[in-house]
């Protein structure tokens, strides 16, 4: 059951990063939701840190922080793909 919650959290993190890229977070409420999703995602990654996937999540979280401040690179899309595919695989 917790595996499905973590999968949904990964998908939400990927979607939040896409929304950050297209700058839909001009609304304060949505910005606070994205911060909340990121904090939950960061806590999940830190709990399972010896796992290589959690380390990649933390690197992807770095792109989330950079995206939050408006800095994007092509690796941002790699992070989005990583989060969403990892979430979908854990839901299967």
Backbone as ProteinMPNN parsed JSONL, in Angstrom:
{"seq_chain_A": "XXXXXXXXXXXXXXXXXXXXXXXXXXXXXXXXXXXXXXXXXXXXXXXXXXXXXXXXXXXXXXXXXXXXXXXXXXXXXXXXXXXXXXXXXXXX", "coords_chain_A": {"N_chain_A": [[0.81, -1.192, 0.0], [1.933, 1.249, 0.792], [3.767, 1.489, -1.175], [2.297, 2.273, -3.377], [1.507, 4.827, -2.587], [3.99, 6.113, -2.529], [4.602, 5.918, -5.24], [2.622, 7.531, -6.385], [3.406, 9.931, -5.244], [5.88, 10.296, -6.546], [4.98, 10.662, -9.192], [3.447, 13.0, -8.851], [5.493, 14.759, -8.161], [6.948, 14.867, -10.57], [4.983, 16.01, -12.221], [4.638, 18.454, -10.915], [7.119, 19.592, -11.429], [6.997, 19.9, -14.193], [4.927, 21.769, -14.345], [6.163, 23.876, -13.034], [8.089, 24.454, -14.95], [6.591, 25.493, -17.069], [5.689, 27.72, -15.843], [3.299, 28.007, -14.3], [2.879, 28.604, -11.706], [2.11, 31.088, -10.623], [0.202, 31.557, -8.854], [-0.16, 31.756, -5.419], [-1.108, 29.68, -3.743], [-0.781, 27.326, -5.247], [1.953, 27.329, -5.471], [2.743, 26.872, -2.832], [1.744, 24.298, -2.527], [3.417, 22.92, -4.275], [5.846, 23.162, -2.918], [5.247, 21.695, -0.623], [4.837, 19.128, -1.743], [7.434, 18.689, -2.683], [8.893, 18.654, -0.261], [7.827, 16.367, 0.996], [8.66, 14.49, -0.89], [11.435, 14.761, -0.701], [11.874, 13.887, 1.942], [11.082, 11.217, 1.652], [13.055, 10.322, -0.068], [15.341, 10.623, 1.494], [14.934, 8.777, 3.531], [15.257, 6.29, 2.329], [17.927, 6.309, 1.524], [20.397, 4.68, 1.17], [19.794, 3.253, -1.093], [20.263, 3.239, -4.611], [18.386, 4.413, -6.298], [17.169, 6.3, -4.67], [19.254, 8.067, -4.329], [19.469, 9.065, -6.932], [16.995, 10.28, -7.006], [17.447, 12.372, -5.185], [19.313, 13.873, -6.619], [17.678, 14.58, -8.75], [15.901, 16.079, -7.258], [17.437, 18.3, -6.797], [17.279, 19.539, -9.275], [14.637, 20.193, -9.13], [14.642, 22.157, -7.118], [16.229, 24.092, -8.384], [14.549, 24.614, -10.565], [12.409, 25.708, -9.221], [13.357, 28.214, -8.618], [13.546, 29.222, -11.141], [15.519, 28.346, -12.909], [16.337, 26.301, -15.517], [17.326, 23.352, -17.275], [18.318, 21.102, -19.942], [18.547, 18.721, -18.559], [16.552, 18.849, -16.737], [14.293, 17.813, -17.934], [15.054, 15.179, -18.067], [14.997, 14.544, -15.372], [12.247, 14.89, -14.894], [11.214, 12.849, -16.519], [12.375, 10.666, -15.182], [11.121, 10.805, -12.62], [8.378, 10.461, -13.266], [8.298, 8.006, -14.715], [9.292, 6.288, -12.788], [7.337, 6.467, -10.849], [5.114, 5.427, -12.261], [5.966, 2.807, -12.772], [6.099, 1.83, -10.157], [3.448, 1.763, -9.554], [2.46, -0.272, -11.035]], "CA_chain_A": [[0.0, 0.0, 0.0], [2.803, 2.426, 0.851], [4.438, 1.562, -2.473], [1.433, 3.054, -4.259], [1.581, 6.23, -2.154], [5.27, 6.641, -3.004], [4.495, 6.053, -6.687], [1.824, 8.73, -6.661], [4.25, 11.069, -4.888], [6.837, 10.486, -7.642], [4.266, 11.243, -10.338], [3.12, 14.391, -8.511], [6.721, 15.549, -8.236], [7.207, 15.103, -11.987], [3.99, 16.963, -12.735], [4.946, 19.771, -10.337], [8.28, 20.136, -12.142], [6.502, 20.35, -15.504], [4.166, 23.0, -14.129], [7.156, 24.917, -12.765], [8.748, 24.815, -16.206], [5.694, 26.343, -17.853], [5.426, 28.901, -15.015], [1.903, 28.094, -13.888], [2.828, 28.8, -10.262], [1.963, 32.479, -10.231], [-0.769, 31.558, -7.765], [0.547, 31.416, -4.196], [-1.562, 28.399, -3.209], [-0.142, 26.26, -6.014], [3.375, 27.336, -5.13], [2.898, 26.215, -1.533], [1.518, 22.866, -2.749], [4.631, 22.357, -4.871], [6.847, 23.06, -1.853], [4.833, 20.573, 0.221], [5.139, 17.899, -2.485], [8.881, 18.515, -2.697], [9.356, 18.264, 1.074], [7.489, 14.952, 1.169], [9.532, 13.73, -1.781], [12.778, 14.799, -0.124], [11.871, 12.998, 3.104], [11.028, 9.847, 1.147], [14.367, 10.006, -0.631], [16.331, 10.519, 2.566], [14.688, 7.562, 4.309], [15.782, 5.144, 1.589], [19.142, 6.815, 0.882], [21.401, 3.732, 0.664], [19.359, 2.771, -2.399], [20.74, 4.102, -5.698], [17.253, 5.175, -6.828], [16.969, 7.457, -3.793], [20.309, 9.024, -4.649], [19.061, 9.718, -8.186], [15.897, 11.169, -6.62], [18.013, 13.585, -4.592], [19.883, 14.665, -7.72], [16.509, 15.159, -9.418], [15.379, 17.116, -6.368], [18.243, 19.495, -7.046], [16.677, 20.204, -10.437], [13.371, 20.776, -8.673], [14.97, 23.405, -6.425], [16.642, 25.062, -9.408], [13.354, 24.989, -11.313], [11.588, 26.573, -8.378], [13.909, 29.558, -8.741], [13.498, 29.654, -12.529], [16.65, 27.858, -13.695], [16.026, 25.018, -16.137], [18.295, 22.836, -18.233], [17.78, 19.88, -20.563], [18.501, 17.652, -17.568], [15.277, 18.948, -16.031], [13.373, 16.864, -18.57], [15.495, 13.845, -17.651], [14.468, 14.37, -14.02], [10.796, 14.708, -15.023], [11.002, 11.494, -17.03], [12.744, 9.735, -14.111], [10.101, 10.793, -11.583], [7.102, 9.929, -13.739], [8.405, 6.583, -15.032], [9.463, 5.558, -11.528], [6.008, 6.411, -10.234], [4.251, 4.512, -13.023], [6.452, 1.442, -12.544], [5.74, 1.39, -8.81], [1.988, 1.542, -9.505], [2.116, -1.493, -11.773]], "C_chain_A": [[0.864, 1.27, 0.0], [3.553, 2.603, -0.47], [3.618, 2.403, -3.443], [1.451, 4.538, -3.885], [2.887, 6.862, -2.617], [5.258, 6.818, -4.522], [3.706, 7.288, -7.08], [2.626, 9.983, -6.328], [5.297, 11.343, -5.966], [6.168, 11.132, -8.85], [3.9, 12.702, -10.066], [4.349, 15.289, -8.557], [7.079, 15.859, -9.682], [6.252, 16.122, -12.586], [4.265, 18.363, -12.197], [6.14, 20.407, -11.036], [7.902, 20.607, -13.544], [5.762, 21.673, -15.363], [5.105, 24.152, -13.786], [7.818, 25.392, -14.054], [7.882, 25.767, -17.022], [5.174, 27.531, -17.06], [3.938, 29.089, -14.718], [1.758, 28.387, -12.403], [2.814, 30.267, -9.872], [0.967, 32.61, -9.086], [-0.069, 31.041, -6.513], [0.169, 30.06, -3.631], [-0.895, 27.238, -3.936], [1.347, 26.185, -5.718], [3.617, 26.642, -3.792], [2.635, 24.715, -1.643], [2.77, 22.229, -3.347], [5.742, 22.22, -3.835], [6.524, 21.873, -0.95], [5.137, 19.242, -0.448], [6.639, 17.64, -2.481], [9.422, 18.09, -1.34], [9.035, 16.802, 1.35], [8.402, 14.066, 0.329], [10.953, 13.665, -1.229], [12.887, 13.873, 1.093], [11.859, 11.538, 2.679], [12.39, 9.431, 0.605], [15.418, 9.832, 0.459], [16.155, 9.245, 3.392], [15.333, 6.351, 3.641], [17.117, 5.458, 0.913], [20.168, 5.768, 0.466], [21.042, 3.159, -0.715], [19.801, 3.76, -3.481], [19.604, 4.943, -6.292], [16.973, 6.404, -5.969], [18.045, 8.51, -4.023], [19.973, 9.777, -5.937], [17.886, 10.666, -7.914], [16.426, 12.47, -6.013], [18.66, 14.478, -5.64], [18.749, 15.325, -8.514], [15.858, 16.243, -8.573], [16.156, 18.408, -6.48], [17.69, 20.263, -8.244], [15.329, 20.82, -10.079], [13.626, 22.112, -7.972], [15.39, 24.474, -7.422], [15.45, 25.537, -10.231], [12.439, 25.9, -10.518], [12.059, 28.018, -8.455], [14.039, 30.019, -10.192], [14.653, 29.207, -13.391], [16.344, 26.454, -14.202], [17.126, 24.638, -17.115], [17.662, 21.627, -18.92], [17.711, 18.71, -19.58], [17.237, 17.706, -16.716], [14.287, 17.954, -16.609], [13.766, 15.425, -18.26], [14.949, 13.546, -16.255], [12.962, 14.146, -14.056], [10.49, 13.293, -15.5], [11.305, 10.454, -15.951], [11.633, 9.644, -13.063], [8.818, 10.114, -12.066], [7.213, 8.445, -14.065], [8.586, 5.748, -13.777], [8.126, 5.434, -10.803], [5.081, 5.436, -10.931], [4.672, 3.07, -12.786], [6.061, 0.954, -11.154], [4.231, 1.191, -8.653], [1.573, 0.259, -10.213], [2.237, -2.695, -10.865]], "O_chain_A": [[0.564, 2.237, -0.7], [3.927, 3.716, -0.84], [4.175, 3.159, -4.239], [1.416, 5.402, -4.761], [2.9, 8.014, -3.05], [5.844, 7.771, -5.035], [4.084, 8.008, -8.004], [2.541, 10.984, -7.04], [5.575, 12.503, -6.27], [6.725, 12.045, -9.459], [4.028, 13.548, -10.951], [4.256, 16.452, -8.949], [7.471, 16.982, -9.997], [6.658, 16.989, -13.36], [4.142, 19.347, -12.927], [6.176, 21.624, -11.217], [8.432, 21.607, -14.026], [5.95, 22.587, -16.166], [4.869, 25.286, -14.203], [8.076, 26.583, -14.228], [8.383, 26.734, -17.597], [4.316, 28.272, -17.54], [3.394, 30.183, -14.866], [0.641, 28.418, -11.886], [3.444, 30.649, -8.886], [0.898, 33.648, -8.428], [0.558, 29.982, -6.555], [1.023, 29.355, -3.095], [-0.486, 26.266, -3.301], [1.933, 25.102, -5.716], [4.592, 25.905, -3.642], [3.248, 23.934, -0.916], [3.142, 21.12, -2.966], [6.502, 21.252, -3.874], [7.421, 21.129, -0.555], [5.638, 18.323, 0.2], [7.072, 16.502, -2.299], [10.319, 17.25, -1.272], [9.873, 16.072, 1.88], [8.859, 13.02, 0.788], [11.597, 12.618, -1.289], [13.879, 13.161, 1.249], [12.547, 10.71, 3.277], [12.819, 8.295, 0.809], [16.292, 8.973, 0.344], [17.135, 8.696, 3.897], [15.892, 5.488, 4.317], [17.404, 4.927, -0.16], [20.795, 5.972, -0.574], [21.91, 2.639, -1.416], [19.721, 4.973, -3.288], [19.838, 6.065, -6.741], [16.579, 7.445, -6.495], [17.779, 9.708, -3.924], [20.17, 10.99, -6.019], [17.795, 11.732, -8.523], [15.904, 13.547, -6.301], [18.567, 15.703, -5.56], [18.852, 16.489, -8.901], [15.323, 17.214, -9.108], [15.603, 19.49, -6.283], [17.639, 21.493, -8.229], [14.927, 21.835, -10.646], [12.909, 23.085, -8.206], [14.964, 25.625, -7.325], [15.348, 26.719, -10.559], [11.77, 26.766, -11.083], [11.251, 28.943, -8.368], [14.584, 31.092, -10.45], [14.76, 29.659, -14.531], [16.122, 25.534, -13.415], [17.774, 25.502, -17.707], [16.588, 21.179, -18.52], [16.897, 17.803, -19.756], [16.888, 16.731, -16.051], [13.53, 17.323, -15.872], [12.905, 14.547, -18.197], [14.494, 12.435, -15.985], [12.448, 13.3, -13.324], [9.614, 12.621, -14.954], [10.578, 9.47, -15.817], [11.244, 8.547, -12.66], [8.242, 9.288, -11.356], [6.307, 7.683, -13.726], [8.091, 4.623, -13.702], [7.831, 4.395, -10.211], [4.343, 4.698, -10.277], [3.82, 2.198, -12.617], [5.725, -0.218, -10.987], [3.788, 0.521, -7.719], [0.465, -0.238, -10.013], [1.989, -3.821, -11.296]]}, "name": "protein", "num_of_chains": 1, "seq": "XXXXXXXXXXXXXXXXXXXXXXXXXXXXXXXXXXXXXXXXXXXXXXXXXXXXXXXXXXXXXXXXXXXXXXXXXXXXXXXXXXXXXXXXXXXX"}
